[in-house]
Amino acid sequence: MNDRMMKAVLHDRYGGPDVLYTGRVPRPEPAAGEVLVKVRAFSVNGGELAARAGRLRLVTGRRFPKRVGLDFTGEVAAPGAGVTRFATGDRVWGVLGRTSGFGSAAEYVTVPAERAGRLPDGLDPVDAAALPVATTAITALRDKARLRPGERLLVRGAAGGVGNAAVQLGRAYGAEVTALARAANLDFVRGLGAHEAIDHRTVRPAELGRFDVVLDTVGTDLRAFRRLLNSGGRMVTIAFDLKRLAASLGYLAASTVHGRGRVRFFSGNPTQADFDNLARHVAEGKLSPAVDTVFPLEETAAAHRALETGGVRGKYVVKVA
């Protein structure tokens, strides 16, 4: 077998999960400032579902085959020239940057060294693959919303990858946490630390009360949830409505540029410092990984299908071995 080749998850056209297959591609080599990582696990994220389905084709283009996978855990197989922070064998986790696209659903991946961090001792790499997305929750609550002890926090999409981390962090930061999730997941989010858990399908936004901070991971009905803010309240969203893309992006742009509605939108793009901070949160007991199901690499399509079906508790993780 050619050791210059590796397994990777690919697709030759846009479409549903069934377009994904496991093929062989050349193993990458680290450029200067990069590390080559032997991937142990990665998680499935909503953004790559939209990209695979072709909803972002104006950005992703029409050149195939394309890759999937955004985050990863593993070990450094080789540091590139100029990399001094990492050595061969170091356990790491990370996220491919915005300019790198997808590609962590593979046996190896290269990543800029500043997009990776050291995996905390004692943390299983498969479980740990559920946590890189938690950097988004940390940034949203601590830096964007500046959540303070005693404030009322509403987490929308509380059982998902970012949402479950936000519930844990909100409780750790001293907030009073209300979680919106499916009825089947209410006990799950209560177990994460939510003071109140509500079935999002049985209540209208106007019936939820008032909040100091709203964290939205869904992207729809943003105006309705913005109206729940107290005086001085802040709303942070990490999603937009793909079915009403122009209107959703227009509202977010107006809110960001003109300060209208106190709504802030951002897309997670973590750096080394964010992963160091994530490791501290794990060490301090503020965050624990929530893994719903672990799939083998050859069943990545099944993991995509499960996330599209809905009802995830934490993250779907794919083990590469």
Disulfide bonds with the S-S distance in Angstrom:
none
